[in-house]
C-alpha cells in the first residue's frame, strides 16, 4: 500500500470532515427534529443522507484502493464489543438525539444541545480509552476473526449456508448457456 504523509492525511481528513458537516447542515440532518421524525417514520431525510454517504464513501474507497492508499482488510469480528458498542451508541443517541456526525455539525453551527452532546461523547470516549486496557480481554472474548461475505466466514463459523462465495457474473454466464 502506498504511503500518504501525515500532513496530507490530516488535511484530507479535515477537508472531508468539514464537507460532511456542511452537507449534514444543508440537508437538515443536524436537527434533532429530523431524527425524531425519522424514528417515527414521518421523515426519510436521514436514510437518504446515509445512503448517499455510503455510496460516496464506497466510490472514495475504490478510488483510494486503486491508488494503493486503502486496503480491503476487515477488522476482526468481536461480538461482545460490537453489541456493547451498539448499546452505548444507541443509549447516547436516545439521550441526546444526536449521533457523532450530527452532533459535531450541530455544535459547529452553535447549537447548545449539540455542544452538550459533543461534551458527553468526548467524556465517554475519554473514559473508554482510560479503561480499555482492563476491558480489552472481555471485549475480544468470542472473537470470530476476520469475517467477510465475499470470501466466506472464518473457520470457527464455517457451515455450508454461510460459507458461500457470491459471483454474479459467473452465475449469469452459466445461466445463458
Helices and strands as residue ranges (DSSP letters): H 6-26, H 32-40, H 45-66, H 79-96, H 100-108, H 112-139, H 168-176
